[in-house]
Amino acid sequence: MPLNRPLLIAGNWKMNPTLRADAVALATAVRDGVGPESTVHVAVCPPAVYLEAVDAVLENSPIGLGAQNMHWEPSGAYTGELAGAMLIDVGCTHVILGHSERRHGLGETDEQINQKLRAALAVGLIPIVCLGERLAEREAGRTEQILETQLNGSLAGLEPERAAGVVLAYEPVWAIGTGKVASPDQAQAAHAFIRRWLAERFGAAIASRVIVQYGGSVKPDNAAGLLEQPDIDGALVGGASLNAGDFLGIVQAARAVSAAGKRH
């Protein structure tokens, strides 16, 4: 069936690489590999200290630039934080919010993520809001319960038209950086639940427009099987985004799926 949502492949570089020159080289290789036009949406999210350098590389390319976090206040006494307007000023188009490494490692709450989401939308950033369960929660059969709690909190009070501009990223915590990956059926089931929640909360028309990515050990050899699923609209790529060849292989898989249409 034809795609009614564009596929979005975003690379989360996390705290890598450790040299500016390496960040520039990686961005350059991705830019050159994607080319001047792309049938799928592509974004890279480097560490904040490299945003300006990477933005310069990406100038006049179709690749978006994303930050990995932001604060909800527009300015003030928040040492070490970055405001949305600052990210816009250095060329950002996207921002990752609520990644599991921040939720579980740094104690970020759904309420804080909701505040950041509203601040991102207010300045025109495209937020990529991360959701996902831990291994013990999946084994206990609580995946949908965890997702519902995170959705209710992270998207609280959002108007339907605003919701249409949010990207969601389902990232099962047990698959991030572990080499394990949810099977296409497991991933599709979680994405379908998210889509149903969106329809119940915002209506079917809005739900059909929201991009929901999958994240968790996505690689060139498993990307197509995931992206072919009807409710999976792209990938938030971690480790594989640090190798231009691997990341471009995932982009190419997305292009092939986009050209062929969904098989399910």
Long-range contacts (C-beta under 8 A, 24 or more apart in sequence): 1-230, 1-261, 1-262, 2-261, 2-262, 3-257, 3-258, 3-261, 3-262, 4-208, 5-208, 5-209, 5-210, 5-211, 5-233, 6-40, 6-41, 6-211, 6-233, 6-234, 6-258, 7-40, 7-41, 7-227, 7-233, 7-234, 7-254, 7-257, 7-258, 8-40, 8-41, 8-42, 8-43, 8-167, 8-211, 8-213, 8-233, 8-234, 8-235, 9-40, 9-41, 9-42, 9-43, 9-234, 9-235, 9-237, 9-247, 9-250, 9-251, 9-254, 10-42, 10-43, 10-44, 10-45, 10-64, 10-66, 10-94, 10-96, 10-128, 10-169, 10-213, 10-234, 10-235, 10-236, 10-237, 11-43, 11-44, 11-45, 11-237, 11-240, 11-241, 11-242, 11-247, 12-45, 12-66, 12-68, 12-96, 12-99, 12-215, 12-236, 12-237, 12-238, 12-241, 13-44, 13-45, 13-46, 13-47, 13-68, 13-241, 13-242, 14-47, 14-68, 14-101, 14-238, 15-47, 16-47, 16-242, 17-242, 20-49, 20-50, 20-53, 23-47, 23-50, 23-53, 23-54, 24-50, 24-53, 24-54, 24-57, 26-242, 26-244, 27-53, 27-54, 27-57, 27-58, 28-57, 29-244, 29-248, 30-63, 30-244, 30-247, 30-248, 31-57, 31-58, 31-61, 31-63, 33-244, 33-248, 33-251, 34-61, 34-62, 34-63, 34-248, 34-251, 36-60, 36-61, 36-62, 37-62, 38-62, 38-63, 38-251, 38-255, 39-255, 39-258, 39-259, 40-234, 40-251, 40-254, 40-255, 40-258, 41-234, 42-251, 43-93, 43-94, 44-241, 45-94, 45-96, 48-82, 51-87, 51-90, 51-91, 51-92, 52-90, 52-91, 55-90, 55-91, 55-92, 58-91, 64-93, 64-94, 64-126, 65-91, 65-92, 65-93, 65-94, 66-92, 66-93, 66-94, 66-95, 66-96, 66-128, 67-92, 67-94, 67-95, 67-96, 68-95, 68-96, 68-99, 69-95, 69-96, 69-97, 69-99, 69-102, 69-116, 70-95, 70-97, 70-116, 70-119, 70-120, 70-125, 71-116, 71-119, 72-112, 72-115, 72-116, 72-118, 72-119, 73-119, 74-119, 83-119, 84-119, 84-120, 84-122, 84-123, 84-125, 85-123, 87-123, 87-125, 88-123, 88-124, 88-125, 92-125, 93-125, 93-126, 94-125, 94-126, 94-127, 94-128, 94-167, 95-120, 95-125, 95-126, 95-127, 95-128, 96-128, 96-130, 96-169, 96-236, 97-127, 97-128, 97-129, 97-130, 97-154, 98-129, 98-130, 98-131, 98-150, 98-154, 99-130, 99-171, 100-130, 100-132, 100-171, 100-173, 100-176, 101-176, 103-130, 104-134, 104-173, 109-153, 110-149, 110-150, 110-152, 110-153, 110-154, 110-156, 111-153, 111-156, 113-153, 113-154, 114-153, 114-154, 114-155, 114-156, 114-157, 117-154, 117-155, 117-158, 117-166, 118-158, 121-162, 121-165, 121-166, 126-165, 126-166, 126-167, 127-166, 127-167, 128-167, 128-168, 128-169, 128-213, 128-236, 129-154, 129-155, 129-166, 129-167, 129-168, 129-169, 130-168, 130-169, 130-171, 130-215, 130-236, 131-168, 131-169, 131-170, 131-171, 131-194, 132-170, 132-171, 132-172, 132-173, 132-176, 132-215, 132-216, 133-172, 133-173, 133-174, 134-173, 134-174, 135-173, 135-174, 138-172, 138-174, 143-172, 143-190, 143-193, 144-190, 144-193, 147-190, 147-193, 147-194, 147-197, 148-197, 151-194, 151-197, 151-201, 155-201, 158-202, 160-202, 160-203, 160-206, 161-206, 163-198, 163-201, 163-202, 163-206, 163-210, 164-202, 164-206, 164-209, 164-210, 166-210, 167-210, 167-211, 167-212, 167-213, 168-194, 168-210, 168-211, 168-212, 168-213, 169-212, 169-213, 169-214, 169-215, 169-236, 170-194, 170-212, 170-213, 170-214, 170-215, 171-214, 171-215, 171-216, 171-236, 172-216, 174-216, 175-215, 175-216, 175-217, 176-215, 176-216, 176-217, 176-238, 177-217, 177-238, 177-239, 178-217, 179-217, 180-216, 180-217, 181-216, 181-217, 181-218, 181-219, 181-222, 181-226, 182-214, 182-216, 184-225, 184-226, 184-228, 184-229, 187-214, 187-226, 187-229, 187-232, 188-229, 188-230, 188-231, 188-232, 188-264, 191-229, 191-231, 191-232, 192-230, 192-231, 194-231, 195-231, 218-250, 219-246, 219-249, 219-250, 220-246, 220-249, 220-250, 220-252, 220-253, 223-249, 223-250, 223-253, 223-254, 224-253, 224-256, 224-257, 227-253, 227-254, 227-257, 228-257, 228-262, 228-263, 228-264, 229-262, 229-264, 230-262, 230-264
